[in-house]
């Protein structure tokens, strides 16, 4: 599986970091469309859940999801291969299908 580091856009006008990317900054009184990108290689798990039953995916196994506060600030929803614990530090990557993955450090 080919993976790269997750990138978070940051507004050059006001400094707001957000995910997913938007065309214009959503902050009141900003609205700029000038962005830089910074790597969000890691973060901390805030919440977790597991999806055990999915329509049309019989026998596919559990899907582990976590809300991860990135080092850049925004929260992303990430998949993982195993259950993660709240507060756990994780590395973040994005795969070729544009899915965010969290892996324990």
KASULTA-V161590 format. One record per residue. N is the residue number from 0. RES is the residue in one letter. SS is DSSP state (alpha for helix, beta for strand, coil for the rest). BURIAL is + if it has 9 or more other C-alpha atoms within 8 Angstrom, else -. Layout:
n=[N N]
res=[RES RES]
ss=[SS SS]
burial=[BURIAL BURIAL]
//
This chain:
n=[0 1 2 3 4 5 6 7 8 9 10 11 12 13 14 15 16 17 18 19 20 21 22 23 24 25 26 27 28 29 30 31 32 33 34 35 36 37 38 39 40 41 42 43 44 45 46 47 48 49 50 51 52 53 54 55 56 57 58 59 60 61 62 63 64 65 66 67 68 69 70 71 72 73 74 75 76 77 78 79 80 81 82 83 84 85 86 87 88 89 90 91 92 93 94 95 96 97 98 99 100 101 102 103 104]
res=[X X X X X X X X X X X X X X X X X X X X X X X X X X X X X X X X X X X X X X X X X X X X X X X X X X X X X X X X X X X X X X X X X X X X X X X X X X X X X X X X X X X X X X X X X X X X X X X X X X X X X X X X X]
ss=[coil coil beta beta beta coil beta beta beta beta beta coil coil coil coil coil beta beta coil coil coil coil coil coil coil coil coil coil coil coil coil coil coil coil beta beta beta beta beta coil coil beta beta beta beta beta beta beta beta beta beta coil coil coil coil coil coil coil coil coil coil coil beta beta beta beta beta beta beta beta coil coil coil coil beta beta beta beta beta beta coil coil coil coil coil coil coil coil beta beta beta beta beta beta beta coil coil coil coil beta beta beta beta beta coil]
burial=[- - - - + + - + + + + + - - - - + + + - - - - - + - - - - + + + - - - - - + + + + + + + + + + + - + + - - - - - - - - - - - + + + + + + + + + + - + + + + + + + - - - + - + - + + + + + + + + - - - + + + + + - -]
//
